[in-house]
Amino acid sequence: MSPTPRSKKKAVSNSIGERLEHIHVAWIYTFLAFLSSVLYINTIGHDFVLDDAIVISENSLTKQGVSGLWEIFTHDSFYGFFQEEGKDALVSGGRYRPLTQAMFAIEFELFGLNPVNGHLFNILWYCLCCCTVFHLLSKWLRRFPQATLIAFVAALLFTLHPIHTEVVANIKGRDEILALFLGLWSSEFALRSVHKKRLVNGLIAMVLYVLALMAKENALGFLAVVPLIALLLQQINYGQVLKACGPILFGLGFYLVLRFAVIGWSVPAEPPLELMNNPFVEVVEGSYERMTINKKVPTILYGLGKYLQLVVFPHPLTHDYYPRHIPIKQWNDLSVWVSILFIFGLLLLALGAIKVRPIASFGILYFFATLALVANIFFPVGTNLSERFLFMPSLGATLMLAWLFSKLVRRYSSLSWLVLLCLSGVAAFQTIGRNLAWKDNLTLFTTDAVTSANSAKVNNAAGGAMIEAARTMSDSTSRVIEMQKAMLHLKRAIDVHPNYKNAHLLLGNAHYYLDSLAKAIEFYDKALQIDPQYLEAISNRAIAYRDLGRWYGEKRGDLTNALHYLQRAIAVDPDDYETNRLLGIAYGNSGQASEAIKYFLKALSIKPEDGWTHYNLGLAYLSAGDTINAKDYITKAKALNPEIK
C-alpha cells in the first residue's frame, strides 16, 4: 500500500533528525563555532565596560603584566583595584578568582591595554564552551534515543541565547565562561575515573575543578551536577557516584585551603544597611531598616520566577536589577504565587519524572542546582538578580527544551523544525542587537536606564556618564541640554535611594559644570551629611568654594564674599596653589598687604616659577612699604615671564 500524504510528510520530516544522527560531528562543531563567532563579532570594537575597570583597566596588578601574577594569586581579586591594603575586605566574604585576572595580565603583557584582544578571547572561549556543551551532552546522552539531536539542539539554543550577551560582550564575563567550561570538563573526567578506573582521570578532574573555582566560586554548583549526571544520565550505582564525586570534593578541599591561605577565612557578615550593597532594606520613616521576613522571602521567590521568565523569554534585557528595578514583594502579590507555582511545579515534575523522563529531570534539577548559589537563598549576593548568573543554569533550560523538541519532532516534524528555525532567528537577532548596548559605559547605562527606570544604581551611572560626555561637547547649548538630562537621572536615583551619596556628589558636579556654584555646594553638603568623611565631596566642595570666591571677586567686585568663600576653600585644602593665589589678590585689593604677602608666599612655595605671582607679591611688598623685596620680586617676575613689563 502506498503511504498516505500525511505518512509521506512524516517520513520525510523524520529523516531530518535521522540524518543529523549520522552527520559527521566535525560539521556540527564547525557550525557552532561559526555561529558563536558571528553572533558576537560586533563586540570586537567595543570599549572596556562596567566591571572591566575592576579587573582590567583600573587594576594595578593586571597592568603589571606577567610581573603581577604572583600578587594576583596571593591577594583578593579586588586588591589591585582598591590599591590600598585592607580595602579589598570591604566586599563581604572576599573574592578569590585569580585565574581570569591572570589571563588578563598575560594579555596586557602581550597586547597592552587594548579591549580588542579581550573581546576576541571572550569570543574564542565562548566558541569552545558551546562546542563543549555539544560534545559532552552527546556523550552523556549516548544511551538515549536521538542523543545527537538533543545535544545539537541544546547546544544550538545555548549558543544563541540572548541572556548570554552580558557574559560574552563584557570582557570581565570570562570568569563565568571559564567556570562553566572547566566545570563541565571536570565532570567528564570525574565520570571517566569511574568508567575507566584510571587514577589520572581523577587527578585531571580535581585540577580542572580547582581551576573552575579559581575562575568563579559559582562552580560550586558542580558538586550537585556530577551526581545528577551519574544518576540520571549515566545510571551509575550509588557507590560509583561517590567515587565520581571524590575528585570534585578533593578539588574543593584544595581550593578552600588555598583560599584560606590567601584571603583568610571570612564568613560573610550581615549585609550593611546600604541599598546598593543590600537590596533587602527599605526606607521606614526616613531611615533604612532590614526587610521583614514577610517581604524578603516573597521578593526572593519573585526573583526566582523572574529567572525562569528570562531563561524562556529573555526580553527586555538589562545589566541592572538593583533596587528598585525589582520591587519589594509581599505574600498578597499574585506574581509571587505565580513564581511559586512554576518553581515548585517544575521541581515536583523533575522529581516525579526521574525514572521515566531522566533528561527532562536532569535539565530542571541542573538549572536549580546551579542557580541556587546566586539566588539570595543561602547568602546575599548584593543584588536581586543578574543576567550573568543565568549563564551556567541556562544550559539546563536549553537541554530541557531540546528534549521537548525531540518529542515534538516525532509527531510534528516539519512544524517543529520551522518553529526552531524561527526561534533561532529571533534569538540571533536579539543577541546581535543587544550587543550594541555594550559598546561603552555611556551607551550601556543610558540604554538600560530606560529598561531599569526604577534602579537607583543605573540612573546614577547614566547620570555620571552623561556628565562626562557633556564636558567634552564644544557646543554650549548641547552641553547644557546633556547636563540637564544627566540631572534628571540623578534625581531619579535619589528618589529611589535618598541616602545615595554618590548621586548627590554627581548632582553637585553637574551644577558646578553649569557654573551654578552655590547649588553645587548645596549638593556637596548633602553628600557630606550622609558621609562626613566622603573625600571626593570634601575636595569638590573646596573647589566650588574657591571658584565661587573667584566669581564674587572678579565678576561682582564683592571682596567680602570673595574672602569668605576663599577662606572656606583654604580651610579644606591649604596647599591648593590657585586658592592661595586668589586669596593674595583679594587681600591685596582690600588693602591688607601683610595677608596678601602671606598667601602669595605660600602660592610660590607650591609653584615657584610662576612669574605673575612673583609680580603680585612684589606689588604687595610695595604696598606694605618694603621696596627692597618689592624690587627683587618684580625683577624676578620679568625674568620669568617676558610678557610682564
Order of alpha helices (4+ residues) and beta strands (2+ residues): alpha-alpha-alpha-alpha-alpha-alpha-alpha-alpha-alpha-alpha-alpha-alpha-beta-beta-alpha-alpha-alpha-alpha-alpha-alpha-alpha-alpha-alpha-alpha-alpha-alpha-alpha-alpha-alpha-alpha
